[in-house]
Structure formats: C-alpha cells, structure tokens
C-alpha cells in the first residue's frame, strides 16, 4: 500500500495555485480510503448499504444523492426504492409525471394531493399500482377518477379524503367497480349521494371488497350495503339521512361484518341494541360523538365505563366509555396497563391475523373520527379530551400506519384550539399533551424523513406553543433547533409549518435569543427569498416570526444583517396577499422601533421603495394592513431624514386621509394614525402641511375617542401642531379647545391629560392672537372675543390639572422637614410613570412665548420644584432658570437653592445671585442630553418642541386548526414599549 497525496491545481494568471485537498490512501486493489480513521470512503460502501441509505431519504434528497456519481445513480433507480411514492409535497403536472415514468414501472403505492396531480397520475404509466391515496380532493371529478381506475386495473386500495369529494358521483363509483375487480378497500369522504346501483356494482364486481367507507356523505343507499356480503369493516361516520330502523335489520345479516363505525351520526339506542342482537359476527362498534346515545340516560348507564362489552361479547366504543379498557378486552391477557394496549399489540411477537385486521382498522377509524371531532370542536367534550382523547391521539401518533400518524398529529394540532378567530387555545388540553410526553413524541416525528409527518408534527408544535408552559417545554426539548432546521426544508409545507412554530415561540422573550442562536433568523429570511412567488402561507409566517424577533434589540440587528430589511421591503412592495403585507409592515415597524440603540431605523428608510410602499399600504382595504403600515411610519418618523422622506412620498396626505377615515375603526388603527401624524409634525414644514391638508379636525375627533392610547397620540399630535399659530387657530376654530379641556380634565391616561395641558398652554402663549388679528376688523373682533373665552377656559383647566398633583399639607410638611423621604413621597405622588422614557434633547425655554401662562402658574412653582428635587436635580436647575425672571423677591429662592446644593454638590455658593444663575445655566447645558425621568407640572412651564412617540409591538401569535391557517385579529400579547422623544 502506497500513500499518495492528490492535489487540485488551479491557474491564477501565470502561476499555479495548489488548492486544499485531503490525504488519501491508495489500496492495492486501486481503491481509495481516507487515512484518518474518523472518515469512511463512500466509494467502498456496499450496494445494500447505499440502498438502505437511499431508503431513509425523501425523494428530493434521494434524487440529489443519485446525481453524485454513475454508480449511485444506478443504485438510486433500484426497483425496491420506487415501490412507493408520495407526491403530496411536490407540484406534479403531466410533464413531471412523465419524467418519473421510467422509475414507476414497479410502483405499487402512491399518495397525491389535489386535482392537478390526480390528472397527471396516468402519465406515470404505473399500471402495477396497488394502493392510491389522495387528499384535497374537492375538485376531482368523475372523469379524472374514472380514468385513474381504468388505467390501474390491479388497484386494491383507493382512499380519497378526509376532505370532501364534492364533485364525485355514483357514476365514478360504478367505473371503479367495473375497472378494479381486485379492490379490497374503498374509502371516500363527502360524496353527496351514493346510489344503490353504484353499491350493487361494487358487490357484483369487487368480490374481495372487505373494507368500505362512505364518510360524511349526504345520502347512502342503506339497503344496498346489506348486499355486499364480503364486508369485514364498514364506516358511515358523519353520514346523514340514514334510516336506522332499516339498517338494524339489514346490516345485522352481513355474515362477515367485524367492525362498524357510525361515529358522528344520529344513530339511536334502539338501533344499537338491535344491531348487537342481530349481528353474530360484529365485534367492534364505534359510536363516538353520537348525541342521541349520549343523551339517553338509560343507555349511558348500561354502557358506561364499567361495561364496554355487552353480554353478546361486542365492544362498544363511545364518548362515555373507557376506550383503552375496551380495546384491551379484545386480547386474552388483560392484566397489563390498559393505556399500553396499542403499544403492546404493535410490538407483540405472536399476532392473530383477525385481531391484527381489527386493530389496524380501529386505528384508522379512531384517527379519522377524532380528527373530525377536533375540527368541529363541539361543546361538552372537555372531560373526554382530558381523560382519554389526548392520550388516544398520542397513542395513534405511534402507529405504524403513516396516514394514521398524520391524522393524529393534525387532530392534536386542532383539538387544543378553542377560539380560532382570537388565536386562543385550551391550556388544560395543551398541558395534558405535555404531561403525557406529547412534546417529545412530536419532536421525534418532526425528525422523521417523511415530509408529511414533519409537516403535521410542526403544525401541532406550533399550535401547542401558544401556551407559555408548552413553549418552554418545546424549547427545553430542543424544539427550536428542530424547527429552525425544518424551516430550511425544500418542502414548502414543512417550511411553512416550521416557520409558524418559530412565529409562536418567538412571542416569548426568553426564546428570541435561542432562535437566533439556532440560525432561525437566517432560515426565516431565506424562506422569503426562496418562496417569494406563490408561497403566501410561508411568507406570512416567516414575516410574522421576524416581526416578533425584531422587537428584541439584539435580534433586530441580526435580522438586518441577514438581509431581512431588503426581504421585508420586497414583500411590502410586491406581495398582494393582505396577511403577508400586514406582517411585513409590522416587522418593519419593529425593526425601526429601537431608536438610537441601532441603525435599523435609518436602514429601513434608506431601502429603495420602503417608505413609498408603506405609504401605499396605508390605503389598503384591509384594516390590519393599514394599522401596521401606519405604525411603521410612526416609528420611522423618529429619524429626521425619514421624516422628510415620508412627507416627500406623500405620507402627509395619506396619513391625514387615514385619520379622516378611521373614526369608526379599531383603537389600534386610530392610535397609529394619530401617532404617525404626531411623528411627522415635529417638522415645522410637515406641521404646516398637516394643517393645510385638513389634519386638525380628524385629530380632534380622535381625541374624543374612548381609548386612552388614542387620547395620548391625538393629544401629542395636537400638541406639536399647536406650536404653529396657524394650526393653533385651526384647533380653536374646529372645536379643539373643548376636546383638549375634556382630555385634560377627565382622561384616564395621565399622559393624555399632561399633553392636552401642554397643547392648551402653547395655543394661548400670545402668538395666536397676532395671527388671528390679520384680516378685517369685524373678523378680528369676533375672533378676539372667541379667543378670550377659549383662553380663559384653557388656563382654568391647566391650573386645575396642576392642582390635581397638589396636596397642600404634604407640600408644607415636605418643605418644613426637608426630609428626603418626604420629598420622595411627594414626588412619587405626582409622577407620570408612562413618561418614564421621556428624553430631553433641548431644554431651551422661550420665556417670551409663555409669559401669560407663567404669571398664572407662578404661585404653584414652589410645589413644582419640591416635586422635582428628589428625582431630577438637573431639571430643577432648568426650572429655576426659567422662573428667575418672574421672581419678584430673590429670597423666594433661598430654600430651593439650599435643596439644590444638597443634590448638586458640584455647585458652589456664589457671592451674587447673578453668578449663581450663570452656574445654573452652565450646568443646564452640560446635562441637557442625559436621560431623565420627568414629572408632569414642570413640563407645562417649559416651551419644548416635541418629537414622535415610537412604539414597538412585540407581536401576535396564531393558532391553526385543521389544514388551514386562518387570518386572525391580533389581540394577544401585544406589548408596546413607548418612547417619547422631546427635541
């Protein structure tokens, strides 16, 4: 054996560059093996090992692996690998089916989804097919089904459902009977009318038919079913218009009938009793969710938990019976744990053929019925689900039948949902699944190579994760890594459900970092680019998950680094599906909500087409889209450049129109519309434009809303607009003074009262009087009289607002004692906690503008300063500087100077008041950029230009039921961290 190092050489200009390579060993027989014993030489694997490897892969990965070399391509085409085919995850048209035809010669089992694939089945040329199973069959018609039957004469099993086959009639059933004489299993769901001649054709031509199911049909000819003597198992679950009096006589004569499923029907207790007495072969009778049986007190008592088996040896499985105990009674050894009966049967060494047939059919019947019950979610089933329903589903998820596993997982995802519209789940049911080991079981299914199981397991995990305790269990069991991996799947259904799971898990703050560490953010962003066309479901879930993650500062930066800004803007610009638009806008809002902590706000605004797209989305016919788009513009308006760019993109006109149209909309939309105008109005030009476009009137209307959040944003917007005398006059003329006075006096929100008082203070600082006098003398007189009355009303309520924070005995006691505890208590009583994020960027008083207000408010200045000393000395400095020109006696400030020195030791007592105030002024300019926590009254005495109030929503979670993810409102766990920026 000689060692040989192989090198790959690439040319770079005129030089040769040696590329990295692995040291390899050349064997005597010419084979190559890795010198490092930690590696295996894949070229030396035995053929049966390679085939076994292929068998563990899905069809897409199998095809990719077969393309690596000629040998593996031949092995990948082995007949044993192509005896079954699942086309459900793939779009399979006639051309795709024809390309698979060479490998379909030995195909025996086929699963498909939808009409297009059904039409393409004949192009597979798999005449040896034995089993066909399809779902999403609503559009499949008689012609398609008849052709499938005619091309596959050896067919033994045909199953279509569980969704309804609405376009299939008895004509197609007759064609199946004539063309497929070897048929032994036929199960169809939702056929409207099954005539007697179609059933007679089955009995005549299909002599081996042992398993027949007509579920959820409108009408079935009962008497004809009694003529198919070969039947072992019959299911009419969910079928209506059955004549039970006739059935009890005819079906009881079927000589081989072992199992009968009448669940979800209106069967009567008398019919059950007669069937029990007339049928000699019947062993298992499924009657779950049959209201007539459950409401009959006598029947209930007779067949309750303690007597599943009647005196004829027949097993009745009903909602009120112990199903595990009943199934265990079918076996000779009933001494073991009844809950393990299915597990012990599957793993038993000695099996009886007839009992195996019964158990196999029973697993299918229970999975189908439990799924249907979970989808309809009837009332009064809590006890059933908690005592045995959840345990049954978990047991069925461990079945060896793939379709049973999938139905059980789907039912598990569905039965926990109690209110699909509000995305809420039953915590008791969810935690019952968790207690019985369901989380680990679902995660194991999610690791399966079968993509159908991956999809249904991920769906169940997503819905269960709405519960915080279950979400924690999922994370603790490694579910975040599994879902992040599934989100990279090439199967759109799998990726979609995994993204939904990450969406719900990302609601928890404690899970956001784990999702980022598992690569979930990159996976979600890649999903958007991968399925940008034709993947509305996966796009909505991916954008929703990114929106939740973007609420976290660190994760928001990772979203941006992964290309999330470009991906989300692309969705906002190009996608027409309202669910995707809404989540994309929400994600952009959250990315822009972190202020100065990162640069995402500016990055979103600089992305080509972002602001234009959001402005257009405010005109959407869907309220949720308008709401999130307005929220995004609100947050983006914090950035100076974005603020002007939004206006240039038509944002002022669009947001004014939105505010005008949302008087009857949800409080969330009203809040964001007013908030966006608040943010834009920081700019003087935008403020004037808002007034010119008619924005004052709708803001006044929103100030009259019943929602306190709307009060705050509307009052904030009016506050900003009031800086402009023209807008201030418009506010008066539009009736804004009574609205602001009402807010100032009676709003539940302290912030709304505070900002309404500020708006009133700035409206009547004297500048509006000069503006109002421009015009005719008669107009001037009229307006002057009107303004005088409005001014008196405003100043009266400003004074009353300050007095609401004033308790004279407390103030006097605090002033006399100078005790820090007393000062702190007085301060806390007046503090507005909602203003904890106020941030001052400029504290430059405009005394000449506020002199009318100061003269009225001056008597309360001592109380204001006392409030301020214990919490914000730097603002007390500014307060003193502001008040100085109005203090008639310097000795009034003696106490305040003493208190200030205690909190500001760096200040030295000066020889004159002038040098003291010079020191105060210097201190003010040195401290003006620090974050401070403000109390309400001092702010009324300052003239400040107010910026926007950004609010990053943490985001909603949704639960799904059945096969669909429904669009829901967003009431759950929306947490707004509000930032008020004063410029």
VEXRO-802634 format. One record per residue (C-alpha): residue in one letter; x, y, z. Coordinates in steps of 0.1 Angstrom, whole numbers, plus 5000, padded with zeros to 4 digits. Each point is the difference from the previous one (the first is absolute). Layout:
<fibas>
AXYZ ...
</fibas>
This chain:
<fibas>
X500050005000 X501550334990 X499050345012 X499150264974 X499050365005 X497750134974 X500050374992 X497750214981 X501750284980 X498350314987 X501550264978 X500250365012 X501650224975 X503349844990 X500449835034 X498749675012 X498150005033 X499849685020 X496549965014 X499349835034 X499549624998 X499849705022 X502749745004 X498849674986 X501249655000 X500249794969 X499349635007 X501649724982 X496849944981 X499950354988 X497350125024 X500450315020 X499550045037 X500550285025 X503149985021 X498150155029 X498049735016 X497350255009 X498950004964 X498549734977 X500649974963 X496650034985 X501149834968 X500649675018 X496649985016 X498149684992 X497050034976 X497549895026 X501350265024 X499650274974 X496549894992 X499250005038 X501350365001 X497850094971 X496949855016 X500450245030 X499950314978 X497150194985 X499650004963 X501750334994 X503149915020 X500049664984 X500150164966 X502850235011 X502149725014 X499549794969 X501550284979 X503449985017 X501449714979 X499149744974 X500049715025 X497650185025 X497850104971 X499549644991 X499449905037 X497650295004 X497949864973 X499649665017 X496449874998 X499949955038 X500450375005 X497150084976 X497249775012 X498450305018 X499850374991 X498750305019 X499350294976 X498150225026 X503050235007 X500650064963 X498350174972 X499649724975 X498550074966 X499949784969 X503650094990 X501449925035 X498149675001 X501349904966 X503550065012 X499449765029 X498549744977 X503249794996 X500249965037 X496349935004 X500049664984 X500249835034 X497950265019 X497449845023 X499050275024 X499250374991 X499050305021 X499050324983 X498350345008 X497750214979 X498349984966 X503150094979 X502049715013 X497049774997 X499850094963 X503749924996 X499949665016 X499349824967 X503250144986 X502049805026 X499149684980 X500049815032 X497549734991 X501149785028 X498850255027 X498349825029 X499250305023 X499050364993 X499350255027 X499150374994 X499050315019 X498850354991 X497649834976 X497250264998 X500650074963 X500649644989 X497149904977 X498549684986 X502150024968 X503350015018 X499149735025 X498749774972 X503150044980 X502249925030 X497949685006 X500249904963 X503850034999 X500649815032 X498149674998 X502049845027 X499050265026 X499349855034 X499550315022 X498650354992 X499650275026 X499050364994 X499650235029 X499650115028 X498850324982 X496949974980 X499849864964 X497350234990 X500149944962 X500149625001 X496749824994 X498849654998 X501149984964 X503650015010 X499449735027 X498549774973 X503050064978 X502349905029 X498049695006 X500249894963 X503650084994 X501649895033 X498749655008 X502849935025 X498950295022 X499949915037 X500050355016 X498050304989 X499650315022 X498450324987 X499250325020 X497350254992 X498349844970 X496650174998 X497949714989 X501049634998 X497349824980 X499049645004 X501149904965 X503650125007 X500149805032 X498549694982 X502850044974 X502649985028 X498449695013 X499849844966 X503450074986 X502250045031 X499749665017 X503050075023 X498750335014 X500449975037 X500450365012 X497550264988 X499550365013 X497650274989 X500750285025 X498350335003 X497749934971 X496650164996 X498249694991 X501049634996 X497649724989 X499949795032 X498349694986 X502649964972 X502849995026 X498449695015 X500649824967 X503950015002 X500549685018 X503850024999 X500250305023 X502049975032 X500150375008 X497550274992 X500150375009 X497350264995 X501450255025 X498550344996 X497549894974 X496550155002 X496549894990 X500549645010 X496949785008 X501149835032 X496949795003 X500849844966 X503749985007 X499649805032 X498349724982 X502050004967 X503650065012 X499649755028 X499849734974 X503450074985 X501849675007 X503650135003 X499550345015 X502550055029 X500350385004 X497450274995 X500650375004 X497050235004 X501750285018 X498650354997 X496649884988 X496550015015 X499849635007 X497549925027 X500549775031 X497349764986 X502049964967 X503249925019 X498249745021 X498449834969 X503349994982 X501649845030 X497349745002 X499749924963 X503750004989 X501949685010 X503450114985 X500150365013 X502850065025 X500850385000 X497450274999 X501450364998 X497450265010 X502050315011 X498250335002 X496549874994 X497850245018 X496949775001 X502049735019 X501750255024 X496750175009 X498249675008 X500549965037 X499149635001 X502249914971 X502950205016 X499649825033 X499949664983 X503250054979 X502050235022 X503749955008 X499549685019 X498349804972 X501550064966 X499249644991 X496349904999 X498749655007 X500449924963 X503850065002 X499850314978 X502250315007 X498450345000 X502350304997 X498250325009 X500950335015 X498849895035 X501949674999 X503549915010 X501549954965 X503449875012 X498349755023 X497649894973 X502849944974 X502049815026 X497049765005 X500649884964 X503249835012 X500249695021 X502550165025 X498350305015 X502150025032 X502550264987 X499650384998 X497050084978 X501650314987 X502849794984 X497749774981 X500850154966 X503750015007 X500049645011 X498149884970 X502450184976 X503049845017 X498549665007 X501849704986 X497049784996 X497250154980 X496649884989 X499050084965 X496450105007 X501050205031 X502750184980 X497450094974 X497650135027 X502850215017 X501250144967 X496550114990 X499350135035 X503150234999 X498850154967 X496450045012 X501050175032 X502550234983 X497450114974 X497250055026 X502250185025 X501250244972 X496550084990 X498950065036 X503050225006 X499250204968 X496350065009 X500950075037 X496649915015 X499250125035 X500149785030 X503149794991 X502550145025 X499749705023 X500449764971 X503150174986 X501750035034 X499249655012 X500849804968 X499750204968 X503550155002 X501549675011 X498349824970 X501550254976 X503549965014 X499649624998 X498850024964 X503050224991 X502249705007 X498149784975 X501949824972 X497450154975 X501350334987 X496550144992 X498949925036 X503050185014 X499350304978 X496350025009 X500849965037 X502650284999 X497650234981 X497249925025 X502550085028 X500750344984 X496350064997 X498349885032 X502050255022 X498650304981 X496850135016 X499750344982 X501650014966 X499050364994 X501850125031 X502849764998 X499549855034 X500549645012 X498749795029 X502850015025 X498849685017 X500049804968 X503450144990 X501649915033 X498349665000 X501949934968 X503250125016 X499549795031 X499549684980 X503350054982 X498550154968 X502650264995 X502949754997 X497849784978 X499250284976 X503650114998 X501049644991 X497450004973 X501450344987 X503449834996 X498449734978 X501249994964 X496449984989 X499150364991 X496349945006 X500749925036 X502450295003 X497450244989 X497249885023 X502349975030 X501350354995 X496450124997 X499149845033 X503150145017 X499150354987 X496550005014 X501049855033 X502750265004 X497450275004 X499949885036 X503150145018 X500649695021 X499949784969 X502350254981 X502549975028 X499849624998 X500550014962 X503150225005 X501449785028 X499649684978 X502050164971 X496950104980 X501550334989 X502949834982 X497749754984 X497650274987 X502950224988 X501349704980 X496549924986 X499750364989 X502849934976 X498149724984 X499450004962 X496549885007 X497950315002 X497449845023 X502649905025 X501850334999 X496650185004 X499049815031 X503550035015 X499950384995 X496650005017 X501649825030 X502850265001 X497450284998 X498249875031 X503149925019 X501550354993 X497250165020 X501949905031 X502950245008 X502049715014 X499949814966 X501150284977 X503749965007 X499849624997 X498350044965 X502850234989 X502749765013 X498449714982 X500250184967 X496350064999 X500250364989 X502149914970 X497649724992 X497050235001 X501650264978 X501149744975 X496449874999 X498850344988 X502450004971 X499449634993 X496250024998 X499650364989 X497649894973 X497049785007 X500649935037 X497650235019 X499749775030 X503749955006 X500750374993 X497450115026 X501549775026 X503650094993 X499250385001 X497949955032 X502949825017 X502550274989 X497650275013 X500049845035 X503849954999 X500650364988 X498450135032 X503249895018 X502950244996 X502749744994 X497849784978 X498950304979 X503750064991 X500349644990 X496950034978 X501650294983 X503349834996 X498349694985 X498450224972 X496750035018 X499550364992 X500249944962 X497949695003 X497250175020 X500050314977 X499749764970 X496949855016 X498550335008 X500550124964 X499149694980 X497849765019 X496350054996 X498849775028 X498850205029 X501349775027 X503550034986 X499750374996 X498950045036 X502849795015 X502650164978 X498950355011 X500049895036 X503549864997 X501350334984 X498350195028 X501849795026 X503350034982 X499650385001 X498950015037 X503449995017 X500950364997 X503750075005 X500949655012 X500649894964 X499950144965 X497049794987 X497750305000 X502250184975 X500749684981 X496349944994 X499550354988 X502949984977 X498949684984 X498750074965 X496350024999 X499449935037 X498350335009 X498050024968 X498849645006 X498950075035 X498250324990 X498149804974 X499149735025 X498250275021 X497550004972 X499449635001 X496349885003 X501149785029 X500150165034 X502849795014 X502350104971 X499150375005 X500749975037 X503449844997 X501150234972 X499050315020 X501949855030 X503149964979 X499850354987 X499650125036 X503249835011 X501950104969 X499150365005 X502450015030 X502950044975 X500350354986 X500749894965 X497249745000 X497650265013 X500750224970 X500149714975 X496649885013 X498550344993 X501650004965 X498549664993 X496550145006 X499949885037 X498350325013 X497149984976 X499749625005 X500050015038 X497650295001 X497649814978 X500549695022 X499250215031 X496950144983 X498849654992 X500749825032 X497450165024 X498249665002 X503149784997 X501749805027 X501950195028 X503249854987 X499650174966 X498950335015 X503050005023 X502549934972 X498450254976 X500250285026 X503549885011 X501350024965 X498750354996 X501650085034 X503349884988 X499950204967 X498850315017 X503450055017 X501150174968 X498650354996 X499449954963 X498249675007 X498050175027 X498850274977 X499349744973 X497949795024 X497950315009 X499650094963 X498949654991 X497250015026 X501849795026 X498850205030 X496349904999 X500649624999 X502650035029 X497450185021 X497549734992 X502549735011 X500750205032 X496349935008 X500649624997 X499249775029 X503449844999 X502750165021 X502849894976 X498350214973 X499650295025 X503850005004 X501050004963 X497250244990 X500950255028 X503749964991 X499450084964 X497950305009 X502750115024 X502550014972 X497650174976 X499350275026 X503650134996 X498950154967 X497650305006 X498049924969 X499449645012 X499250135035 X497350224985 X498749704980 X499849805031 X497950275017 X497750044969 X499549634997 X498849965036 X503349875013 X500150195032 X497049825016 X501449674988 X503450075016 X498450145031 X498049685003 X503249804997 X501850215025 X497249975025 X498849644996 X502249774980 X501049685018 X503550044986 X502250245019 X502150044969 X497050114979 X499150255027 X503650125001 X500350054963 X496550164997 X501150265026 X503250064980 X498150054968 X497750255017 X502950185016 X501850054966 X496850094982 X499550305023 X503550135004 X499150324980 X501349924965 X496549884988 X498550345010 X502250184975 X499349754973 X496250025006 X500050384997 X501149994963 X496850074981 X497050235001 X499350195032 X496649825004 X501749664997 X502750115024 X497550115026 X498149674997 X503049795002 X501550205029 X496849955020 X500049634992 X503749965008 X499550185033 X497449755011 X502049704988 X503150145018 X498250035033 X498649654997 X503449864991 X502050175027 X497449915026 X500449634992 X503850024999 X499950145035 X497549735010 X502349744985 X503050125021 X497850015031 X499249634995 X503649935008 X500050245030 X499349895036 X500750325021 X500549825033 X502549764984 X501850294983 X500250205032 X501249705020 X502749924974 X501150364998 X500350035038 X501849675006 X502250004969 X500249625005 X500949804969 X497349745008 X497350275001 X501350164968 X500149664983 X496449935011 X498750334987 X501949944967 X498749654995 X496450115005 X500350244971 X502249794977 X498649884967 X501549664996 X499049984963 X502550284994 X502949805013 X501549994965 X499950374994 X503350134987 X501050364999 X502250114971 X499650375005 X498850185031 X500150364986 X497150205015 X498250254979 X498950235028 X498550274977 X497649754986 X498849875033 X499750315022 X496250005001 X500049645013 X502950065025 X498350285017 X497049785007 X502049695009 X502750185021 X498249955034 X500449634995 X503750004992 X501149925035 X498049684999 X501449914966 X503650055011 X499549795032 X498749724978 X503050024978 X502950025025 X500049645011 X500049844966 X501550244974 X502250285013 X501250084965 X496550094990 X499650195032 X502950224987 X498150074968 X496950075019 X501750255022 X501650174970 X496650024983 X498350145031 X502750265008 X498650294979 X496749975017 X501249985036 X499350345016 X502149935031 X503249804999 X499549875035 X497249784986 X502749784985 X502049965032 X498449675010 X500349864964 X503750104998 X500749825032 X498249694988 X501750024967 X503450015015 X499349685019 X499249824968 X502650184979 X503250015022 X502150114970 X498250345001 X501850255023 X498250295018 X500850314981 X500350365013 X497250134979 X496849864986 X501250094965 X503049775002 X497849735016 X497650004971 X503050014976 X501149685017 X496549854997 X499950094964 X503449834993 X498849695018 X496850004979 X501949994968 X502349735012 X497249775011 X497450064973 X500749684980 X499749765029 X497149765004 X497750135028 X496749905016 X497650295000 X497050105020 X497150174984 X499750355014 X503550134991 X499549914964 X497050244997 X502450285010 X502449934972 X499750064963 X501349684983 X499849884965 X498649655001 X501049714978 X498349674994 X499049725022 X501249674986 X498449685012 X501549664991 X497449725001 X501249665012 X497649834977 X497249754998 X499849624999 X497649794982 X498549665003 X498949794972 X497449744996 X499749724975 X501850064967 X499650384999 X501750295017 X497350265004 X500650375000 X499250125035 X500050345018 X503050085021 X498850045036 X502449775017 X503050115019 X500550334981 X502550185023 X500950354991 X503150165015 X499450374995 X502850244994 X499250375000 X502750224985 X500150375008 X502150204976 
</fibas>
